[in-house]
Amino acid sequence: MENLIANSTEAVAVILFGIGFTMLLFHRNLFRKLIGLNVMDTGVFLFLASMGYIEGRKAPIIVDGVRSTEAYINPVPASLVLTGIVVSVSVTAIMLSLTVRLYRRYHTLNLDEIYKMADHSEDDR
């Protein structure tokens, strides 16, 4: 239990990832799946950011000259998180536009109904 409290940020990240993954698996609504994907992304970003943080070290912003490398945290996880956020926003925008197109065509966001309507439209051809 002490390890869970000491690593609470990582535990929250895993819980967020699990919630998002569950939403992707069990919801049939496309918009809810999109929200689940974003919750998963948040869990991954939180986990990466928490892994990059080391207690007692500072951000690698050099003002008064370079100290030893032991005085700074590793900037790579932070840059990966920022890059991931940009990619996540782009993917979300594309998925929202595709969801709007699907809604305009089928007048629903339920995947089961969309599959049925798509099968019927192929049978008519």
C-alpha positions as CSV (number, residue, x, y, z in Angstrom):
1,M,0.0,0.0,0.0
2,E,2.9,2.4,0.7
3,N,4.3,1.8,-2.8
4,L,0.9,2.7,-4.2
5,I,0.8,5.9,-2.3
6,A,4.4,6.7,-3.2
7,N,3.7,6.1,-6.8
8,S,0.2,7.6,-6.9
9,T,0.8,9.5,-10.1
10,E,1.7,6.3,-12.0
11,A,-1.3,4.6,-10.4
12,V,-3.6,7.4,-11.6
13,A,-2.0,7.1,-15.1
14,V,-2.7,3.4,-15.3
15,I,-6.3,3.9,-14.0
16,L,-6.9,6.6,-16.7
17,F,-5.5,4.3,-19.4
18,G,-7.8,1.5,-18.2
19,I,-10.9,3.7,-18.2
20,G,-10.1,4.9,-21.7
21,F,-9.4,1.4,-22.9
22,T,-12.7,0.2,-21.4
23,M,-14.6,3.0,-23.1
24,L,-13.1,2.0,-26.4
25,L,-14.0,-1.6,-26.0
26,F,-17.5,-1.5,-24.5
27,H,-19.2,1.7,-25.9
28,R,-20.9,1.5,-29.3
29,N,-21.2,5.3,-29.7
30,L,-18.4,6.8,-31.8
31,F,-18.2,10.0,-29.7
32,R,-17.8,8.0,-26.5
33,K,-15.1,6.0,-28.2
34,L,-13.3,9.2,-29.1
35,I,-13.5,10.4,-25.5
36,G,-12.1,7.1,-24.4
37,L,-9.2,7.5,-26.8
38,N,-8.4,10.9,-25.4
39,V,-8.6,9.6,-21.8
40,M,-6.1,6.8,-22.8
41,D,-3.8,9.5,-24.3
42,T,-4.0,11.5,-21.0
43,G,-3.0,8.4,-19.1
44,V,0.0,7.8,-21.3
45,F,1.1,11.4,-21.1
46,L,0.7,11.5,-17.4
47,F,2.8,8.3,-17.1
48,L,5.6,9.6,-19.3
49,A,5.7,13.0,-17.5
50,S,5.8,11.3,-14.1
51,M,8.6,9.0,-15.2
52,G,10.6,12.0,-16.4
53,Y,10.4,13.8,-13.1
54,I,13.1,13.3,-10.5
55,E,12.6,14.7,-7.0
56,G,15.1,17.5,-6.2
57,R,16.1,18.3,-9.7
58,K,15.3,21.3,-11.8
59,A,14.0,21.8,-15.3
60,P,16.9,22.0,-17.8
61,I,16.6,25.8,-18.4
62,I,20.1,27.2,-18.3
63,V,20.3,30.8,-17.0
64,D,23.5,31.1,-14.9
65,G,25.7,28.6,-16.8
66,V,25.8,24.9,-17.0
67,R,25.9,22.9,-13.7
68,S,26.4,19.2,-13.6
69,T,23.9,17.0,-15.5
70,E,22.8,15.6,-12.2
71,A,21.1,18.9,-11.3
72,Y,18.6,18.7,-14.1
73,I,15.8,16.3,-15.1
74,N,15.8,14.5,-18.4
75,P,14.1,16.7,-21.0
76,V,13.3,13.8,-23.4
77,P,10.1,12.6,-21.7
78,A,8.7,16.2,-21.6
79,S,9.4,16.6,-25.3
80,L,7.8,13.3,-26.1
81,V,4.7,14.3,-24.1
82,L,4.5,17.6,-26.0
83,T,4.9,15.8,-29.4
84,G,2.3,13.3,-28.3
85,I,-0.2,16.0,-27.3
86,V,0.2,17.6,-30.8
87,V,-0.4,14.3,-32.5
88,S,-3.4,13.5,-30.2
89,V,-5.0,16.8,-31.0
90,S,-4.6,16.2,-34.7
91,V,-6.0,12.7,-34.5
92,T,-8.9,13.9,-32.5
93,A,-9.7,16.6,-35.1
94,I,-9.6,14.1,-37.9
95,M,-11.8,11.7,-36.0
96,L,-14.3,14.4,-35.1
97,S,-14.6,15.4,-38.8
98,L,-15.1,11.7,-39.8
99,T,-17.7,11.3,-37.0
100,V,-19.6,14.4,-38.3
101,R,-19.5,12.9,-41.8
102,L,-20.8,9.6,-40.6
103,Y,-23.6,11.3,-38.6
104,R,-24.6,13.4,-41.6
105,R,-24.8,10.2,-43.8
106,Y,-26.4,7.7,-41.3
107,H,-28.1,10.1,-38.7
108,T,-26.7,8.0,-35.8
109,L,-23.4,7.5,-34.0
110,N,-24.1,4.0,-32.9
111,L,-21.7,1.6,-34.6
112,D,-24.2,-1.3,-34.8
113,E,-26.8,0.8,-36.6
114,I,-24.1,2.2,-38.9
115,Y,-23.0,-1.3,-39.8
116,K,-26.6,-2.4,-40.5
117,M,-27.2,0.6,-42.7
118,A,-24.0,0.1,-44.5
119,D,-24.8,-3.5,-45.2
120,H,-28.2,-2.6,-46.5
121,S,-26.8,0.1,-48.8
122,E,-24.3,-2.4,-50.3
123,D,-27.2,-4.9,-50.9
124,D,-29.1,-2.3,-52.9
125,R,-26.2,-1.9,-55.3
